[in-house]
Amino acid sequence: MSAWLWGLKGIGWLLVVSTLLPFIRSDAGFIRTFDFPRLQVAVAIVPVLAGLLAFSRDLNAMVLAVALVACLAYQLTRIAPFTRLHAPQAVSATEATCRSDGRVSILVANVLQDNTDHDALLRLVARHDPDLILLLETDARWRDALAPLRARYPTLVEQAQPNTYGLLFYARLPLENPQIRFLLEDDVPSIRTGVVLPSGERFTFYGVHPRPPHPGQSSAPRDAELVIVAHEVREAGGPAVVAGDLNDVAWSRTTTLFQKISGLLDPRIGRGLFPTFNAKWPMLRWPLDHVFFSDDFLLGRLERLSHIGSDHFPILISLCRSTAAPKVQEAPQADAADLEAGREAIEAAQ
């Protein structure tokens, strides 16, 4: 057998292994990292499978081909909800269902701490004019460079840090009891605040940026932080929005669990992947930046914005508080097994 065919088979088995690894119930970062590249693995399977069927008919090749077909089918089932082949989970607002005083627009951007193109972000904000802005990976240099925003956004919540986990939150709408919190790690902040819409209606906003599961590190702190926020949303029971760089993909077990426990909607389901990371590597992108919201809102628009020099693309979303919203959307529901899995995730981090 030629060396290239051996290599093709080797790549094929690696793709099989990369599909199977996330089935392992482990917090190991090496394993959890394989939650991310499902689209890339699916795309890579196609030419490998075609090459095997075209140039090899031995038993080993046929077994591998069957395994690759199964892996491709599985990867596609995980990705399919984030395409237009699936019904949208969040319903779009219309003029009839959306009052102007119930609208809110939110910009979320991981700016990349070492990025020095501050003006690109300022231009982006000027162009889209959001009501709320959540900026992540913001240190003191970013805080000072964005001082021009203070004239347009009278409320600013700052937690500038040099460790790539700083955050800045700008609001044009009134806030109630804004808090910077450290849910699990004393150098990883998050924000929780009440927001008052022009209609006088209120919702709770959570901004989060947990640590990612790098190889050699555990995903437990990230998973637990998301579950803690999900439980808070569930127990509070009111209108809520959770946004940020979750360092997790939309189709992972943890994000699915977060949705079920919190009961929040994902506007990407039925609309597209909206991959935000890595902005600098077109072939290796996945959706790491998220906005989830309760069924008190309808979706105005969801847009991945232009490059600002960061390794993340910004996300812009507009929502509309509507009495019709809960009647036309079905929020995710957690069963006893989901709640138990959430409890175990928190215990694993503690």
Secondary structure, 3 states (H helix, E strand, C coil): CCHHHHHHHHHHHHHHHHHHHHHCCCCEHHHHHHHCCHHHHHHHHHHHHHHHHHHCCCHHHHHHHHHHHHHHHHHHHHHHHHCCCCCCCCCECCCCCCCHHHEEEEEEEECCCCCCCHHHHHHHHHHHCCCEEEEECCCHHHHHHCHHHHHCCCEEEEECCCCCCCEEEEECCCEEEEEEECCCCCCCCEEEEEEECCCCCEEEEEEECCCCCCCCCECHHHHHHHHHHHHHHHHHCCCEEEEEECCCCCCCHHHHHHHHHHCCECCCCCCCCCCCECCCCCCCCECCEEEEECCCEEEEEEEECCCCCCCECCEEEEEEECCCHHHHCCCCCCCHHHHHHHHHHHHHHC
